[in-house]
Amino acid sequence: MNLSRPSTSSSLHDAPGLLYGGFNQDCGCFALGLDTGFRIYNCDPLKEKMRKDFDDGGIAIVEMLFRCNYLALVGGGKNPKYPPNKVIIWDDLKGKGIIELEFRSEVKNVKLRRDRIVVILSNKVFVYPFSAKPQKLHVFETIDNDKGIVSLSSSSQHAILAIPGRQKGHIQIVDLNKFISTTAVFDEAGSFHGATANGHTPSPGHGRVHPKTTQATTTNVSIIAAHTGKLSALVINNDGSKCASASEKGTLIRVFDTSTGKLLNELRRGVDRAEIYSIAFNSDSTRLCVSSDKGTVHIFNLDPAVVDTQSLRGPHYGEVVLNPPQGVHSPGFTMSGNRGSSFSFMKDLLPKYFSSEWSFAHAKVVTESRCIVGFGAEKNSIIVICADGSCYKFYFDVRKGGECTRESYERFLKEPGEE
């Protein structure tokens, strides 16, 4: 989730000098990259926690690792602090970079785990161990990915990586903890004589061979054909069991089981084309929130177990609701607690639109800037960070749904002379 990705929307309303904005893994903090350095803020309450100003350049990407002292930095702007093809692992306790990774092309995004560094280029994804001298573990090829689309689970037990596939609309799901060790065998002349997964040396078949072996590790990759159009947003939940995605059309958000590729939920943001800026799961993956260039944040239920079925129940097949209870409005609610069409009982006869699940709650931001959203630490709250330098906090009603209540609006980046 970051605001530095290329956008079809105008950035005329963005705060001057802002190059990047993105949440940390639990949405408790967010980081800014500026043409003069970087800053870290606590989300709720909104408070600046750290800033680093540079006299000699800007930072285009700031990836946090929860709230620890390590950050991944990539230079950017008109005068980059570091070359855009380098990733610097910054130790804020030491006030300097401690690891440097260099690539042949511009770095589009970086993700961190306590045990991994993932670097995204336009057509490749590199994976390294998080160590003092990281050595490359894996390289994955993707379709053109100028937005740097990627998501990485943060759970210490599960290291699941989600990246675009090699084909349009496809998602690659990689379990970074499941390795297959292979042994490649060469003769003294350098000719290849085969490889096995168990280390057994195959018979050369002819002549006398003094084999030389090299060890390599690969990992299983599964493919999900998520959309017919190009991906525009992708997120994975904390333990890597679910991923959610949207295409460039921006009307549908699909949620998949990462272990089986099964479609779990198909959620409709709207009918008009839109650019999806961010998607986020809540901590237990029972809800999803989405922000787009329409200026509205949508909140969806994913698990019927969290729904108050007495108050959030729409019309059943053939049922006529004469006096619907408070909070249940036409077109009613689905079994998941999301809004649905009152014609859903004819879903096999009518176009797919009529069987769609719509958000049960929504929030409106008063800005034309790009914004990213995450669930807040307080129950039933969301935090919205906008590129114009503003921060919103909303509450949603799990029983009534509908429009969220705005709890606060603050500016974290002020105009020159206001700070």
N, C-alpha and C positions, 0 to 999 in steps of 0.2 A: 504494500500500500504506500505509494509515494506520489508526490505532486510534480516530480521532475520528468515524468514520462512524456513523450510527445503527445500532444492533444489536438484534436480538431477544433476544440473550443478556443475562443480568444482568451489570451492571458493579460489583456489590457487592464483588468481589475486586480491582478496579483500585486501583492506588496512589493515595492521596489527592492531589488537586490535578493529576493527569495529565489533560491535555486532548487530547494528540496524540502519536503515535509513528509514524515512518516512515523507511524507508531512503533513502539517496541513490541515484543512478543505477546505481552498480556494487555496491551493498550492502556497501561498505567502511566506511561510517559510518551512523549513524542520528541523527535529531533528535527532541527532545521538546519539546512545547508544554505549559507549566504555567500554573497560575493566578497565578504570580509571575514569568513570563518564559519563557526557552527555554534548552536545552542541546544540545550536539553531542558525540557519543561516537564513538570509534573502535571497530569491532566486534571485531577480533582482532589484538592482545589488547584486551580491553575496557578502555577508558580514557577518562575525560572530557577532551575537547579544548578546550571553550569553554562558558562559561555567561554569560548576561545576565539579571540580575534587575531587575525593574521594581517600583517602589513603587505604581504606579497602575493595574495591570491585568494580565490574562492573555492568552496567545497560543494560539489554537485550531488553527492550521495553521503548520507550518514546513517549507517546501520548499527543499531544498538544491540547489545546482548543482555536482555532483561535490564537490570539496573547496575550492572557491574562496570568496572573501570575500562573495559575494552570496547572499542568502537572500530568499525570499518569505514575508512574515508576514501573518497575518490574526488580528485580535483575537477573543477569545472568553472563555467562562466567565461567572461571575456578575458580574465587573467587567472587561469587555474593555479591553485596552490601546488598541486602535484599533476604530473602528466595524466590525461584522461585514460590512458591505457595501463595505469597502475592502481593497485589496491594497497592502501596503507592500514595496517592494524595499529591503532593508536592506543597507548596505555596512558590514561589520564592521570594516574598516580605519578607516573614519571614525566608526564607532559611532553611526550614525544612518540614518534612511530617506532615500533619494535619489530615489525615484520613488513616486508615489501614483496608484493607479487606483481610481476610485469607480464604483459600480454602483447600480442601483435596488433590488436585493434582496440577500439574504445570499449571500456567496461560499461555495460548497460545497467547492471544491478549487482548487489551483493547480499547474501543472506548468511547469518551466523547461527550456529549452535555451539554448545559448550565443547563439542568434539569435532565440529566440521566448519569449514569455510567453503561457501558455494559462490562462484563467480560466473556471471552471465554476460556473454558477448552476443553479437547480433545473430550468430548461427551455431554457437557452441556453449556448453555449460561445463565448467571445471569444478571438481570437488577435491578438497585438500583436508588433511587432518588439522585440527586447531592445535598446533604445536610450535615450538620455538623455531624449528626449521622445517616447515611443511613441504612434503613431497607429494606430487600429483597422484591422486588415487584413481580418478575416473574422468573421462571426457565423453559427453553426450552431444550428439548433433540434433539441432532443432530447425524448424522452418524459420524464416526471417523473423526476428524478435527484437525490433528496435525499441519497443516499450520495456524490454527487460522483464517480461512476465515470468514469475516464478513464485513458488511457495514452499516452505520447509516446516515440518512439524517441530514443535519445541519440546515435546515430552522427552525426558531423559531415557525412557525405555524404547521409544520408537523413533527411528530416523527415516521419515518418509519424505521424499522429494517429489514435487509436481512441477513439470515444465511442459512447454508446448511440444507437440510431436513433430515428426518430419512432414506430416501432411496437414493441410489447413483444417482447423477445428478439432484436431486430435490432441490428447493429453498423454504425456508419458508419466507413469507412476513408478518410482524407483525406491526400493527398500535398501537403504545404504548400509544396513546391518547384516544383510544376507549376501555373502560373497561366495563365488565359485572359484576355487583355486585350480589353475591349469598349469601344466608343465609342457613347454615347447622343447623339442629335441632337434639339435642340429649336429651335423658331422663336422670334421675338422675343416672341410672346404666351405662350410657355411650353408650347406644344403639342408632344407627343412625335412624332417623325417616324421612329423606327426605331433600330436598333442593329446594328452589325456587329462581327465579331471581328477584322477586319483594318484597322480605322480608316477604311474607305471610307464617304463620306457618301452615303446613299441619296437618290434623287430624291424631292422632296416630293410630286410628282404634280399639284399645282395651286397657282396663286398664286406670288408672289415671296417667297422665304424667305431670310433671312440667318441661317444655322444657327449655333447655339451648341452646343458639344460638351462632354461630361464623360467622363472616363476612369474605368473601374472594373475591378477584377480579381476574378475568381471562380476557384474551383479544382474539379477533378473530385472527386466523392464516390462511392465504391462502397459497396454495401449487402450485408452478409452476414446471412442469416436463420439465426442461430446456435441459437436455442432457442425453444420454444413459450412458456415462462414468462419472467418479467422477469429481466433480468441482475442478478447479485449480485457478480460479480467479472470483471475484464477486465485483461489485460496484453499488452503488445507487446514483442517482443524488441529487442535493441540496434539492429539495422539496419532494423527495421520490416518484415521479410519474413514474420514469423509473428505471429499473435495467438492467445491462449488465453482461454477464457471459461467461466463457469459460471452457471447460473440459480439462482433462489431455492430450487429443489428441492435442489440441491447434491449430486446423485448422480453426475453426469457432467461431465467437463471436456473441451471440444472445442478442438482446435487447427486453425487455418485458415491457408492461404496468403493473405496480404493482397492480392497482385497479381491473383489469379484467383478468390478466394473458395472455393477447393477445400478440402474437409475432409481434413486430413492424418492426424489421430489422434483417436480417441474413447476416453477413459480413464475408468475407473470408480473413484470414490473409495469408494463403498459402496452399500448398498441402502436405508438409512434416510435420511430427509430430514436435511439438515445446512446450517448457514450457513457458506459459504466466506469466510474472512477475507482470504486472500491467495493469489496464484499468482505464481510466479517462474520465468523461464528461467535456465539457466546461461549462461556467457559465450559459448559457441559453439552454443547452442540445441539441444543434443543431449539435454538432460534438463529435467524440469519438477518443481517441488515445490509442494505445496499444503497450506495449513493451514485447519482448520475448528473448529467448536465441539465437536467430538468429542474434542479434546485430542490428536489424532494427526496428525503430519505425514507425508504420502505423497510418495514420490519415484518418478517414471516415466521410462523410457527413451523417447526419441522417434526415435532414429536407430539402426538395426541395426548400423551400422559401429562403434559404440563397445562392442558386446557381444562378450564372449568366447563364441563359438558352441560351443566344445567343452564348456564347463561350464554354459552357460545355454541348454539346449535341451530343451524339453518333448516330450511324445509327438507323433509325426506321425500322419497318418491311419491308423487301424487298428493302430498299433504298441502292443505291450504291453511296458512297461518293468518288467522283473523286478528288476533291481538298479540303480536310478537312481544316477548319480554324486552325490557330496556337493554340496549346494547346490541340487539339483533335487528339489523335493518336489511331490507332488500338490497342486494340479491342474496343475503343470508351468509351463513358460515359453513365451511366444509368440515369434515370429521377431524381435520388437523387444526381447526380453529382459524383458518384463513378465510377471507371472503371468497365466495364463489357465485356462479350464476344460478339463478332460480330455474334455469333450463338445463342444469347439469344432468337431470334424470334422462334427458334425451341426447346424452353425449355421443352415443353411437350413431345418431342420425344427423346431428348438427356439426358444423365446423369445430375444430379443436379449441377455438377461442372460448366456446361456451362451457368447456370442461376445465378451464384454467383455474388455478388457485392464485388469488390476489393477496396483497399484503393485508394483514389484519390491523396494522397501525402505521402511521406515517408522520413525518415531521417536515416542516418547511423552513429552509434557510433563506434569509433575505440578502442574497449576494449573487452576483453573476460569475464569481470565481469558482474554480474547481474546489472540491472538498472531499475529504476522506472521513470514514465513520468507523467507530468501534463501540462495543458494549462497555459501559462504565463499571467501576468497582461497586457502586451502589446498585441494589437490586432494581431491575426494570428501568435502567437508565442507559442512555447512549451519549457518546461524546463525538462532536463533529468539529473537525479542524479544517479551516478554509484558507485558500491561498491568498486571500486579501488580508491575512493576519488576524482573523477572528476565530473564537472558540465558542461553541454552543454546548449546552448540556440540556437534554430533554428526558422526561419521564414518559413511559407508555403504560397504559392501563391494560393489564392482561385479560380483564373481563369484558370491558366495553370496546377496546380497540379504538379505532378512529384516530383523530388528530392528537399528537403528543402534546404534553404540557412543557413549555419552555421554562426551565429552571434558572438558567443564567446565560448571559451573553457578555463576553469579555474580549478585549483585543490584546494579543500577545506581541504583535509587532505594531508599533505606532509610527506615525509620520515623523519626519525629522523635526526636532525641537520639542516633541511631546514627551520623550523619554527623560 
